[in-house]
Amino acid sequence: RKKFKCPYCSFSAMHQCILKRHMRSHTGERPYPCEICGKKFTRREHMKRHTLVRAVLAISPSLQGKESRN
């Protein structure tokens, strides 16, 4: 049974950390900034993926037009 409930919608989670992450969709909080460009993210793993892509593009500008996401 899921015991952590979102006060803004019908979402519920078994763990408080999952609810906290979900709450960012309502609050707009983006606590994870990219150190290269400053873009902010709601999840650390999204920031890490974005930062890795930016670092590769900084090293290999020839890949610039081949990026699919981020």
PDB file of N, CA, C, O and CB in Angstrom:
ATOM      1  N   ARG A   1       0.846  -1.192   0.000  1.00  0.00           N
ATOM      2  CA  ARG A   1       0.000   0.000   0.000  1.00  0.00           C
ATOM      3  C   ARG A   1       0.880   1.240   0.000  1.00  0.00           C
ATOM      4  O   ARG A   1       1.848   1.320   0.755  1.00  0.00           O
ATOM      5  CB  ARG A   1      -0.956   0.007   1.222  1.00  0.00           C
ATOM      6  N   LYS A   2       0.544   2.204  -0.844  1.00  0.00           N
ATOM      7  CA  LYS A   2       1.318   3.430  -0.958  1.00  0.00           C
ATOM      8  C   LYS A   2       0.860   4.418   0.106  1.00  0.00           C
ATOM      9  O   LYS A   2      -0.321   4.752   0.194  1.00  0.00           O
ATOM     10  CB  LYS A   2       1.180   4.041  -2.370  1.00  0.00           C
ATOM     11  N   LYS A   3       1.801   4.875   0.904  1.00  0.00           N
ATOM     12  CA  LYS A   3       1.403   5.711   2.035  1.00  0.00           C
ATOM     13  C   LYS A   3       1.760   7.185   1.915  1.00  0.00           C
ATOM     14  O   LYS A   3       1.316   7.983   2.740  1.00  0.00           O
ATOM     15  CB  LYS A   3       2.015   5.181   3.259  1.00  0.00           C
ATOM     16  N   PHE A   4       2.547   7.576   0.912  1.00  0.00           N
ATOM     17  CA  PHE A   4       2.903   8.980   0.739  1.00  0.00           C
ATOM     18  C   PHE A   4       2.070   9.555  -0.409  1.00  0.00           C
ATOM     19  O   PHE A   4       2.231   9.147  -1.560  1.00  0.00           O
ATOM     20  CB  PHE A   4       4.439   9.146   0.462  1.00  0.00           C
ATOM     21  N   LYS A   5       1.194  10.488  -0.099  1.00  0.00           N
ATOM     22  CA  LYS A   5       0.259  11.023  -1.087  1.00  0.00           C
ATOM     23  C   LYS A   5       0.582  12.472  -1.437  1.00  0.00           C
ATOM     24  O   LYS A   5       0.927  13.276  -0.571  1.00  0.00           O
ATOM     25  CB  LYS A   5      -1.172  10.920  -0.569  1.00  0.00           C
ATOM     26  N   CYS A   6       0.464  12.780  -2.705  1.00  0.00           N
ATOM     27  CA  CYS A   6       0.688  14.136  -3.186  1.00  0.00           C
ATOM     28  C   CYS A   6      -0.512  15.013  -2.808  1.00  0.00           C
ATOM     29  O   CYS A   6      -1.658  14.627  -3.036  1.00  0.00           O
ATOM     30  CB  CYS A   6       0.920  14.146  -4.728  1.00  0.00           C
ATOM     31  N   PRO A   7      -0.250  16.187  -2.233  1.00  0.00           N
ATOM     32  CA  PRO A   7      -1.368  17.071  -1.871  1.00  0.00           C
ATOM     33  C   PRO A   7      -1.973  17.806  -3.073  1.00  0.00           C
ATOM     34  O   PRO A   7      -3.012  18.453  -2.940  1.00  0.00           O
ATOM     35  CB  PRO A   7      -0.900  18.087  -0.848  1.00  0.00           C
ATOM     36  N   TYR A   8      -1.334  17.711  -4.245  1.00  0.00           N
ATOM     37  CA  TYR A   8      -1.795  18.435  -5.427  1.00  0.00           C
ATOM     38  C   TYR A   8      -2.534  17.570  -6.442  1.00  0.00           C
ATOM     39  O   TYR A   8      -3.310  18.084  -7.248  1.00  0.00           O
ATOM     40  CB  TYR A   8      -0.633  19.078  -6.094  1.00  0.00           C
ATOM     41  N   CYS A   9      -2.296  16.251  -6.405  1.00  0.00           N
ATOM     42  CA  CYS A   9      -2.943  15.373  -7.384  1.00  0.00           C
ATOM     43  C   CYS A   9      -3.143  13.992  -6.767  1.00  0.00           C
ATOM     44  O   CYS A   9      -2.949  13.823  -5.564  1.00  0.00           O
ATOM     45  CB  CYS A   9      -2.099  15.275  -8.691  1.00  0.00           C
ATOM     46  N   SER A  10      -3.518  13.027  -7.553  1.00  0.00           N
ATOM     47  CA  SER A  10      -3.827  11.698  -7.036  1.00  0.00           C
ATOM     48  C   SER A  10      -2.599  10.785  -6.929  1.00  0.00           C
ATOM     49  O   SER A  10      -2.741   9.611  -6.586  1.00  0.00           O
ATOM     50  CB  SER A  10      -4.858  11.048  -7.915  1.00  0.00           C
ATOM     51  N   PHE A  11      -1.419  11.293  -7.210  1.00  0.00           N
ATOM     52  CA  PHE A  11      -0.198  10.485  -7.136  1.00  0.00           C
ATOM     53  C   PHE A  11       0.071  10.033  -5.705  1.00  0.00           C
ATOM     54  O   PHE A  11      -0.135  10.789  -4.756  1.00  0.00           O
ATOM     55  CB  PHE A  11       1.005  11.277  -7.672  1.00  0.00           C
ATOM     56  N   SER A  12       0.534   8.788  -5.561  1.00  0.00           N
ATOM     57  CA  SER A  12       0.981   8.298  -4.254  1.00  0.00           C
ATOM     58  C   SER A  12       2.189   7.404  -4.475  1.00  0.00           C
ATOM     59  O   SER A  12       2.363   6.820  -5.545  1.00  0.00           O
ATOM     60  CB  SER A  12      -0.163   7.525  -3.504  1.00  0.00           C
ATOM     61  N   ALA A  13       3.025   7.306  -3.438  1.00  0.00           N
ATOM     62  CA  ALA A  13       4.267   6.547  -3.550  1.00  0.00           C
ATOM     63  C   ALA A  13       4.512   5.746  -2.284  1.00  0.00           C
ATOM     64  O   ALA A  13       3.976   6.058  -1.220  1.00  0.00           O
ATOM     65  CB  ALA A  13       5.453   7.481  -3.827  1.00  0.00           C
ATOM     66  N   MET A  14       5.322   4.719  -2.412  1.00  0.00           N
ATOM     67  CA  MET A  14       5.667   3.901  -1.257  1.00  0.00           C
ATOM     68  C   MET A  14       6.800   4.526  -0.445  1.00  0.00           C
ATOM     69  O   MET A  14       6.959   4.227   0.738  1.00  0.00           O
ATOM     70  CB  MET A  14       6.059   2.498  -1.706  1.00  0.00           C
ATOM     71  N   HIS A  15       7.584   5.391  -1.082  1.00  0.00           N
ATOM     72  CA  HIS A  15       8.734   5.997  -0.420  1.00  0.00           C
ATOM     73  C   HIS A  15       8.647   7.520  -0.496  1.00  0.00           C
ATOM     74  O   HIS A  15       8.228   8.075  -1.512  1.00  0.00           O
ATOM     75  CB  HIS A  15      10.048   5.500  -1.056  1.00  0.00           C
ATOM     76  N   GLN A  16       9.039   8.179   0.568  1.00  0.00           N
ATOM     77  CA  GLN A  16       8.968   9.639   0.625  1.00  0.00           C
ATOM     78  C   GLN A  16       9.862  10.297  -0.424  1.00  0.00           C
ATOM     79  O   GLN A  16       9.507  11.344  -0.966  1.00  0.00           O
ATOM     80  CB  GLN A  16       9.357  10.126   2.013  1.00  0.00           C
ATOM     81  N   CYS A  17      11.015   9.699  -0.716  1.00  0.00           N
ATOM     82  CA  CYS A  17      11.925  10.296  -1.705  1.00  0.00           C
ATOM     83  C   CYS A  17      11.282  10.335  -3.093  1.00  0.00           C
ATOM     84  O   CYS A  17      11.540  11.255  -3.870  1.00  0.00           O
ATOM     85  CB  CYS A  17      13.250   9.508  -1.760  1.00  0.00           C
ATOM     86  N   ILE A  18      10.455   9.350  -3.405  1.00  0.00           N
ATOM     87  CA  ILE A  18       9.757   9.336  -4.700  1.00  0.00           C
ATOM     88  C   ILE A  18       8.714  10.444  -4.731  1.00  0.00           C
ATOM     89  O   ILE A  18       8.563  11.127  -5.743  1.00  0.00           O
ATOM     90  CB  ILE A  18       9.087   7.953  -4.960  1.00  0.00           C
ATOM     91  N   LEU A  19       7.997  10.626  -3.630  1.00  0.00           N
ATOM     92  CA  LEU A  19       7.024  11.712  -3.564  1.00  0.00           C
ATOM     93  C   LEU A  19       7.724  13.061  -3.684  1.00  0.00           C
ATOM     94  O   LEU A  19       7.230  13.952  -4.375  1.00  0.00           O
ATOM     95  CB  LEU A  19       6.219  11.641  -2.254  1.00  0.00           C
ATOM     96  N   LYS A  20       8.869  13.224  -3.019  1.00  0.00           N
ATOM     97  CA  LYS A  20       9.613  14.479  -3.085  1.00  0.00           C
ATOM     98  C   LYS A  20      10.018  14.788  -4.528  1.00  0.00           C
ATOM     99  O   LYS A  20       9.903  15.929  -4.975  1.00  0.00           O
ATOM    100  CB  LYS A  20      10.859  14.415  -2.179  1.00  0.00           C
ATOM    101  N   ARG A  21      10.488  13.778  -5.253  1.00  0.00           N
ATOM    102  CA  ARG A  21      10.863  13.953  -6.658  1.00  0.00           C
ATOM    103  C   ARG A  21       9.633  14.330  -7.483  1.00  0.00           C
ATOM    104  O   ARG A  21       9.707  15.213  -8.338  1.00  0.00           O
ATOM    105  CB  ARG A  21      11.516  12.661  -7.218  1.00  0.00           C
ATOM    106  N   HIS A  22       8.508  13.668  -7.233  1.00  0.00           N
ATOM    107  CA  HIS A  22       7.268  13.967  -7.946  1.00  0.00           C
ATOM    108  C   HIS A  22       6.808  15.401  -7.684  1.00  0.00           C
ATOM    109  O   HIS A  22       6.330  16.079  -8.594  1.00  0.00           O
ATOM    110  CB  HIS A  22       6.171  12.982  -7.536  1.00  0.00           C
ATOM    111  N   MET A  23       6.952  15.854  -6.452  1.00  0.00           N
ATOM    112  CA  MET A  23       6.488  17.194  -6.073  1.00  0.00           C
ATOM    113  C   MET A  23       7.143  18.294  -6.907  1.00  0.00           C
ATOM    114  O   MET A  23       6.568  19.367  -7.090  1.00  0.00           O
ATOM    115  CB  MET A  23       6.765  17.441  -4.597  1.00  0.00           C
ATOM    116  N   ARG A  24       8.334  18.026  -7.407  1.00  0.00           N
ATOM    117  CA  ARG A  24       9.017  19.017  -8.243  1.00  0.00           C
ATOM    118  C   ARG A  24       8.219  19.334  -9.507  1.00  0.00           C
ATOM    119  O   ARG A  24       8.358  20.420 -10.070  1.00  0.00           O
ATOM    120  CB  ARG A  24      10.412  18.518  -8.623  1.00  0.00           C
ATOM    121  N   SER A  25       7.389  18.399  -9.953  1.00  0.00           N
ATOM    122  CA  SER A  25       6.560  18.667 -11.128  1.00  0.00           C
ATOM    123  C   SER A  25       5.507  19.730 -10.819  1.00  0.00           C
ATOM    124  O   SER A  25       5.021  20.400 -11.730  1.00  0.00           O
ATOM    125  CB  SER A  25       5.882  17.373 -11.613  1.00  0.00           C
ATOM    126  N   HIS A  26       5.160  19.888  -9.571  1.00  0.00           N
ATOM    127  CA  HIS A  26       4.190  20.906  -9.157  1.00  0.00           C
ATOM    128  C   HIS A  26       4.863  22.210  -8.734  1.00  0.00           C
ATOM    129  O   HIS A  26       4.352  23.295  -9.012  1.00  0.00           O
ATOM    130  CB  HIS A  26       3.340  20.378  -8.015  1.00  0.00           C
ATOM    131  N   THR A  27       5.996  22.102  -8.070  1.00  0.00           N
ATOM    132  CA  THR A  27       6.651  23.294  -7.514  1.00  0.00           C
ATOM    133  C   THR A  27       7.575  23.990  -8.495  1.00  0.00           C
ATOM    134  O   THR A  27       7.875  25.173  -8.333  1.00  0.00           O
ATOM    135  CB  THR A  27       7.429  22.922  -6.292  1.00  0.00           C
ATOM    136  N   GLY A  28       8.035  23.261  -9.522  1.00  0.00           N
ATOM    137  CA  GLY A  28       8.971  23.841 -10.477  1.00  0.00           C
ATOM    138  C   GLY A  28      10.413  23.836  -9.982  1.00  0.00           C
ATOM    139  O   GLY A  28      11.297  24.375 -10.647  1.00  0.00           O
ATOM    140  N   GLU A  29      10.655  23.237  -8.826  1.00  0.00           N
ATOM    141  CA  GLU A  29      12.016  23.180  -8.279  1.00  0.00           C
ATOM    142  C   GLU A  29      12.922  22.393  -9.226  1.00  0.00           C
ATOM    143  O   GLU A  29      12.564  21.309  -9.689  1.00  0.00           O
ATOM    144  CB  GLU A  29      12.016  22.533  -6.862  1.00  0.00           C
ATOM    145  N   ARG A  30      14.093  22.952  -9.504  1.00  0.00           N
ATOM    146  CA  ARG A  30      15.093  22.305 -10.354  1.00  0.00           C
ATOM    147  C   ARG A  30      16.448  22.457  -9.659  1.00  0.00           C
ATOM    148  O   ARG A  30      17.208  23.374  -9.971  1.00  0.00           O
ATOM    149  CB  ARG A  30      15.116  22.931 -11.813  1.00  0.00           C
ATOM    150  N   PRO A  31      16.749  21.558  -8.718  1.00  0.00           N
ATOM    151  CA  PRO A  31      17.925  21.727  -7.874  1.00  0.00           C
ATOM    152  C   PRO A  31      19.257  21.261  -8.470  1.00  0.00           C
ATOM    153  O   PRO A  31      20.289  21.376  -7.810  1.00  0.00           O
ATOM    154  CB  PRO A  31      17.702  21.013  -6.622  1.00  0.00           C
ATOM    155  N   TYR A  32      19.260  20.741  -9.696  1.00  0.00           N
ATOM    156  CA  TYR A  32      20.485  20.190 -10.267  1.00  0.00           C
ATOM    157  C   TYR A  32      20.899  20.960 -11.525  1.00  0.00           C
ATOM    158  O   TYR A  32      20.396  20.677 -12.612  1.00  0.00           O
ATOM    159  CB  TYR A  32      20.296  18.699 -10.594  1.00  0.00           C
ATOM    160  N   PRO A  33      21.810  21.931 -11.387  1.00  0.00           N
ATOM    161  CA  PRO A  33      22.247  22.711 -12.548  1.00  0.00           C
ATOM    162  C   PRO A  33      23.415  22.059 -13.287  1.00  0.00           C
ATOM    163  O   PRO A  33      24.257  21.399 -12.678  1.00  0.00           O
ATOM    164  CB  PRO A  33      22.640  24.108 -12.111  1.00  0.00           C
ATOM    165  N   CYS A  34      23.454  22.252 -14.594  1.00  0.00           N
ATOM    166  CA  CYS A  34      24.587  21.826 -15.414  1.00  0.00           C
ATOM    167  C   CYS A  34      25.739  22.798 -15.141  1.00  0.00           C
ATOM    168  O   CYS A  34      25.546  24.013 -15.177  1.00  0.00           O
ATOM    169  CB  CYS A  34      24.211  21.790 -16.955  1.00  0.00           C
ATOM    170  N   GLU A  35      26.926  22.270 -14.869  1.00  0.00           N
ATOM    171  CA  GLU A  35      28.080  23.125 -14.597  1.00  0.00           C
ATOM    172  C   GLU A  35      28.630  23.775 -15.862  1.00  0.00           C
ATOM    173  O   GLU A  35      29.412  24.722 -15.784  1.00  0.00           O
ATOM    174  CB  GLU A  35      29.172  22.322 -13.922  1.00  0.00           C
ATOM    175  N   ILE A  36      28.226  23.272 -17.024  1.00  0.00           N
ATOM    176  CA  ILE A  36      28.718  23.814 -18.286  1.00  0.00           C
ATOM    177  C   ILE A  36      27.859  24.972 -18.775  1.00  0.00           C
ATOM    178  O   ILE A  36      28.389  26.023 -19.137  1.00  0.00           O
ATOM    179  CB  ILE A  36      28.765  22.724 -19.341  1.00  0.00           C
ATOM    180  N   CYS A  37      26.535  24.794 -18.791  1.00  0.00           N
ATOM    181  CA  CYS A  37      25.672  25.834 -19.362  1.00  0.00           C
ATOM    182  C   CYS A  37      24.687  26.449 -18.365  1.00  0.00           C
ATOM    183  O   CYS A  37      24.065  27.469 -18.662  1.00  0.00           O
ATOM    184  CB  CYS A  37      24.906  25.264 -20.513  1.00  0.00           C
ATOM    185  N   GLY A  38      24.538  25.834 -17.182  1.00  0.00           N
ATOM    186  CA  GLY A  38      23.642  26.380 -16.176  1.00  0.00           C
ATOM    187  C   GLY A  38      22.204  25.911 -16.248  1.00  0.00           C
ATOM    188  O   GLY A  38      21.406  26.246 -15.373  1.00  0.00           O
ATOM    189  N   LYS A  39      21.847  25.136 -17.279  1.00  0.00           N
ATOM    190  CA  LYS A  39      20.486  24.616 -17.363  1.00  0.00           C
ATOM    191  C   LYS A  39      20.204  23.779 -16.127  1.00  0.00           C
ATOM    192  O   LYS A  39      21.079  23.040 -15.675  1.00  0.00           O
ATOM    193  CB  LYS A  39      20.281  23.780 -18.659  1.00  0.00           C
ATOM    194  N   LYS A  40      18.999  23.878 -15.568  1.00  0.00           N
ATOM    195  CA  LYS A  40      18.662  23.188 -14.328  1.00  0.00           C
ATOM    196  C   LYS A  40      17.701  22.033 -14.581  1.00  0.00           C
ATOM    197  O   LYS A  40      16.885  22.068 -15.502  1.00  0.00           O
ATOM    198  CB  LYS A  40      18.054  24.164 -13.327  1.00  0.00           C
ATOM    199  N   PHE A  41      17.819  21.011 -13.741  1.00  0.00           N
ATOM    200  CA  PHE A  41      17.039  19.793 -13.900  1.00  0.00           C
ATOM    201  C   PHE A  41      16.380  19.374 -12.596  1.00  0.00           C
ATOM    202  O   PHE A  41      16.856  19.709 -11.511  1.00  0.00           O
ATOM    203  CB  PHE A  41      17.917  18.674 -14.420  1.00  0.00           C
ATOM    204  N   THR A  42      15.284  18.639 -12.711  1.00  0.00           N
ATOM    205  CA  THR A  42      14.573  18.150 -11.525  1.00  0.00           C
ATOM    206  C   THR A  42      15.214  16.889 -10.973  1.00  0.00           C
ATOM    207  O   THR A  42      15.050  16.573  -9.794  1.00  0.00           O
ATOM    208  CB  THR A  42      13.108  17.881 -11.855  1.00  0.00           C
ATOM    209  N   ARG A  43      15.946  16.163 -11.816  1.00  0.00           N
ATOM    210  CA  ARG A  43      16.553  14.902 -11.388  1.00  0.00           C
ATOM    211  C   ARG A  43      18.042  14.903 -11.686  1.00  0.00           C
ATOM    212  O   ARG A  43      18.477  15.362 -12.742  1.00  0.00           O
ATOM    213  CB  ARG A  43      15.875  13.708 -12.079  1.00  0.00           C
ATOM    214  N   ARG A  44      18.817  14.385 -10.745  1.00  0.00           N
ATOM    215  CA  ARG A  44      20.276  14.351 -10.879  1.00  0.00           C
ATOM    216  C   ARG A  44      20.711  13.556 -12.112  1.00  0.00           C
ATOM    217  O   ARG A  44      21.637  13.960 -12.815  1.00  0.00           O
ATOM    218  CB  ARG A  44      20.907  13.747  -9.621  1.00  0.00           C
ATOM    219  N   GLU A  45      20.044  12.426 -12.374  1.00  0.00           N
ATOM    220  CA  GLU A  45      20.450  11.604 -13.515  1.00  0.00           C
ATOM    221  C   GLU A  45      20.215  12.308 -14.844  1.00  0.00           C
ATOM    222  O   GLU A  45      20.957  12.077 -15.799  1.00  0.00           O
ATOM    223  CB  GLU A  45      19.702  10.286 -13.499  1.00  0.00           C
ATOM    224  N   HIS A  46      19.202  13.159 -14.923  1.00  0.00           N
ATOM    225  CA  HIS A  46      18.967  13.925 -16.149  1.00  0.00           C
ATOM    226  C   HIS A  46      20.057  14.974 -16.340  1.00  0.00           C
ATOM    227  O   HIS A  46      20.514  15.200 -17.461  1.00  0.00           O
ATOM    228  CB  HIS A  46      17.579  14.597 -16.112  1.00  0.00           C
ATOM    229  N   MET A  47      20.475  15.617 -15.246  1.00  0.00           N
ATOM    230  CA  MET A  47      21.555  16.595 -15.312  1.00  0.00           C
ATOM    231  C   MET A  47      22.862  15.911 -15.720  1.00  0.00           C
ATOM    232  O   MET A  47      23.606  16.447 -16.542  1.00  0.00           O
ATOM    233  CB  MET A  47      21.721  17.313 -13.955  1.00  0.00           C
ATOM    234  N   LYS A  48      23.145  14.750 -15.165  1.00  0.00           N
ATOM    235  CA  LYS A  48      24.387  14.044 -15.489  1.00  0.00           C
ATOM    236  C   LYS A  48      24.437  13.662 -16.963  1.00  0.00           C
ATOM    237  O   LYS A  48      25.472  13.811 -17.614  1.00  0.00           O
ATOM    238  CB  LYS A  48      24.532  12.793 -14.620  1.00  0.00           C
ATOM    239  N   ARG A  49      23.314  13.166 -17.489  1.00  0.00           N
ATOM    240  CA  ARG A  49      23.260  12.796 -18.903  1.00  0.00           C
ATOM    241  C   ARG A  49      23.479  14.028 -19.778  1.00  0.00           C
ATOM    242  O   ARG A  49      24.259  13.991 -20.730  1.00  0.00           O
ATOM    243  CB  ARG A  49      21.908  12.127 -19.242  1.00  0.00           C
ATOM    244  N   HIS A  50      22.795  15.105 -19.452  1.00  0.00           N
ATOM    245  CA  HIS A  50      22.923  16.356 -20.187  1.00  0.00           C
ATOM    246  C   HIS A  50      24.368  16.866 -20.141  1.00  0.00           C
ATOM    247  O   HIS A  50      24.923  17.252 -21.170  1.00  0.00           O
ATOM    248  CB  HIS A  50      21.963  17.413 -19.614  1.00  0.00           C
ATOM    249  N   THR A  51      24.978  16.868 -18.946  1.00  0.00           N
ATOM    250  CA  THR A  51      26.332  17.371 -18.782  1.00  0.00           C
ATOM    251  C   THR A  51      27.334  16.526 -19.560  1.00  0.00           C
ATOM    252  O   THR A  51      28.272  17.060 -20.150  1.00  0.00           O
ATOM    253  CB  THR A  51      26.706  17.404 -17.308  1.00  0.00           C
ATOM    254  N   LEU A  52      27.141  15.225 -19.563  1.00  0.00           N
ATOM    255  CA  LEU A  52      28.027  14.337 -20.323  1.00  0.00           C
ATOM    256  C   LEU A  52      27.956  14.662 -21.807  1.00  0.00           C
ATOM    257  O   LEU A  52      28.990  14.745 -22.469  1.00  0.00           O
ATOM    258  CB  LEU A  52      27.657  12.861 -20.083  1.00  0.00           C
ATOM    259  N   VAL A  53      26.760  14.847 -22.335  1.00  0.00           N
ATOM    260  CA  VAL A  53      26.600  15.195 -23.748  1.00  0.00           C
ATOM    261  C   VAL A  53      27.279  16.529 -24.033  1.00  0.00           C
ATOM    262  O   VAL A  53      27.972  16.661 -25.042  1.00  0.00           O
ATOM    263  CB  VAL A  53      25.100  15.257 -24.133  1.00  0.00           C
ATOM    264  N   ARG A  54      27.095  17.520 -23.164  1.00  0.00           N
ATOM    265  CA  ARG A  54      27.725  18.832 -23.360  1.00  0.00           C
ATOM    266  C   ARG A  54      29.251  18.731 -23.329  1.00  0.00           C
ATOM    267  O   ARG A  54      29.929  19.396 -24.113  1.00  0.00           O
ATOM    268  CB  ARG A  54      27.244  19.817 -22.283  1.00  0.00           C
ATOM    269  N   ALA A  55      29.790  17.919 -22.446  1.00  0.00           N
ATOM    270  CA  ALA A  55      31.241  17.751 -22.347  1.00  0.00           C
ATOM    271  C   ALA A  55      31.797  17.112 -23.619  1.00  0.00           C
ATOM    272  O   ALA A  55      32.841  17.529 -24.120  1.00  0.00           O
ATOM    273  CB  ALA A  55      31.603  16.894 -21.117  1.00  0.00           C
ATOM    274  N   VAL A  56      31.103  16.105 -24.137  1.00  0.00           N
ATOM    275  CA  VAL A  56      31.533  15.456 -25.373  1.00  0.00           C
ATOM    276  C   VAL A  56      31.494  16.452 -26.526  1.00  0.00           C
ATOM    277  O   VAL A  56      32.414  16.490 -27.343  1.00  0.00           O
ATOM    278  CB  VAL A  56      30.646  14.230 -25.686  1.00  0.00           C
ATOM    279  N   LEU A  57      30.440  17.255 -26.599  1.00  0.00           N
ATOM    280  CA  LEU A  57      30.336  18.244 -27.670  1.00  0.00           C
ATOM    281  C   LEU A  57      31.416  19.316 -27.551  1.00  0.00           C
ATOM    282  O   LEU A  57      31.875  19.838 -28.567  1.00  0.00           O
ATOM    283  CB  LEU A  57      28.954  18.894 -27.655  1.00  0.00           C
ATOM    284  N   ALA A  58      31.826  19.652 -26.338  1.00  0.00           N
ATOM    285  CA  ALA A  58      32.885  20.635 -26.146  1.00  0.00           C
ATOM    286  C   ALA A  58      34.215  20.094 -26.661  1.00  0.00           C
ATOM    287  O   ALA A  58      35.038  20.849 -27.179  1.00  0.00           O
ATOM    288  CB  ALA A  58      33.002  21.019 -24.663  1.00  0.00           C
ATOM    289  N   ILE A  59      34.424  18.784 -26.519  1.00  0.00           N
ATOM    290  CA  ILE A  59      35.664  18.149 -26.976  1.00  0.00           C
ATOM    291  C   ILE A  59      35.620  17.891 -28.478  1.00  0.00           C
ATOM    292  O   ILE A  59      36.625  18.050 -29.170  1.00  0.00           O
ATOM    293  CB  ILE A  59      35.905  16.831 -26.221  1.00  0.00           C
ATOM    294  N   SER A  60      34.446  17.490 -28.982  1.00  0.00           N
ATOM    295  CA  SER A  60      34.287  17.126 -30.393  1.00  0.00           C
ATOM    296  C   SER A  60      33.199  17.973 -31.050  1.00  0.00           C
ATOM    297  O   SER A  60      32.077  17.498 -31.225  1.00  0.00           O
ATOM    298  CB  SER A  60      33.949  15.628 -30.530  1.00  0.00           C
ATOM    299  N   PRO A  61      33.508  19.210 -31.416  1.00  0.00           N
ATOM    300  CA  PRO A  61      32.480  20.075 -32.014  1.00  0.00           C
ATOM    301  C   PRO A  61      31.883  19.500 -33.303  1.00  0.00           C
ATOM    302  O   PRO A  61      30.786  19.894 -33.698  1.00  0.00           O
ATOM    303  CB  PRO A  61      33.069  21.442 -32.301  1.00  0.00           C
ATOM    304  N   SER A  62      32.583  18.582 -33.960  1.00  0.00           N
ATOM    305  CA  SER A  62      32.051  18.001 -35.203  1.00  0.00           C
ATOM    306  C   SER A  62      30.784  17.186 -34.957  1.00  0.00           C
ATOM    307  O   SER A  62      30.047  16.896 -35.899  1.00  0.00           O
ATOM    308  CB  SER A  62      33.108  17.118 -35.865  1.00  0.00           C
ATOM    309  N   LEU A  63      30.520  16.810 -33.696  1.00  0.00           N
ATOM    310  CA  LEU A  63      29.315  16.053 -33.362  1.00  0.00           C
ATOM    311  C   LEU A  63      28.121  16.966 -33.108  1.00  0.00           C
ATOM    312  O   LEU A  63      27.019  16.475 -32.863  1.00  0.00           O
ATOM    313  CB  LEU A  63      29.566  15.183 -32.143  1.00  0.00           C
ATOM    314  N   GLN A  64      28.313  18.273 -33.160  1.00  0.00           N
ATOM    315  CA  GLN A  64      27.299  19.256 -32.771  1.00  0.00           C
ATOM    316  C   GLN A  64      25.919  18.993 -33.365  1.00  0.00           C
ATOM    317  O   GLN A  64      24.931  19.030 -32.632  1.00  0.00           O
ATOM    318  CB  GLN A  64      27.750  20.620 -33.176  1.00  0.00           C
ATOM    319  N   GLY A  65      25.817  18.734 -34.641  1.00  0.00           N
ATOM    320  CA  GLY A  65      24.518  18.552 -35.278  1.00  0.00           C
ATOM    321  C   GLY A  65      23.939  17.167 -35.125  1.00  0.00           C
ATOM    322  O   GLY A  65      22.832  16.916 -35.603  1.00  0.00           O
ATOM    323  N   LYS A  66      24.645  16.255 -34.475  1.00  0.00           N
ATOM    324  CA  LYS A  66      24.206  14.868 -34.382  1.00  0.00           C
ATOM    325  C   LYS A  66      23.547  14.518 -33.067  1.00  0.00           C
ATOM    326  O   LYS A  66      23.185  13.361 -32.851  1.00  0.00           O
ATOM    327  CB  LYS A  66      25.356  13.969 -34.597  1.00  0.00           C
ATOM    328  N   GLU A  67      23.382  15.487 -32.180  1.00  0.00           N
ATOM    329  CA  GLU A  67      22.758  15.249 -30.876  1.00  0.00           C
ATOM    330  C   GLU A  67      21.262  15.034 -31.075  1.00  0.00           C
ATOM    331  O   GLU A  67      20.611  15.791 -31.795  1.00  0.00           O
ATOM    332  CB  GLU A  67      23.021  16.440 -29.899  1.00  0.00           C
ATOM    333  N   SER A  68      20.711  13.988 -30.426  1.00  0.00           N
ATOM    334  CA  SER A  68      19.293  13.693 -30.617  1.00  0.00           C
ATOM    335  C   SER A  68      18.402  14.300 -29.548  1.00  0.00           C
ATOM    336  O   SER A  68      17.270  14.680 -29.846  1.00  0.00           O
ATOM    337  CB  SER A  68      19.085  12.216 -30.649  1.00  0.00           C
ATOM    338  N   ARG A  69      18.886  14.406 -28.285  1.00  0.00           N
ATOM    339  CA  ARG A  69      18.078  14.946 -27.190  1.00  0.00           C
ATOM    340  C   ARG A  69      18.965  15.757 -26.277  1.00  0.00           C
ATOM    341  O   ARG A  69      20.190  15.759 -26.397  1.00  0.00           O
ATOM    342  CB  ARG A  69      17.369  13.819 -26.400  1.00  0.00           C
ATOM    343  N   ASN A  70      18.283  16.475 -25.323  1.00  0.00           N
ATOM    344  CA  ASN A  70      18.932  17.324 -24.311  1.00  0.00           C
ATOM    345  C   ASN A  70      19.014  18.714 -24.835  1.00  0.00           C
ATOM    346  O   ASN A  70      19.524  19.602 -24.152  1.00  0.00           O
ATOM    347  CB  ASN A  70      20.336  16.809 -23.938  1.00  0.00           C
TER     348      ASN A  70
END
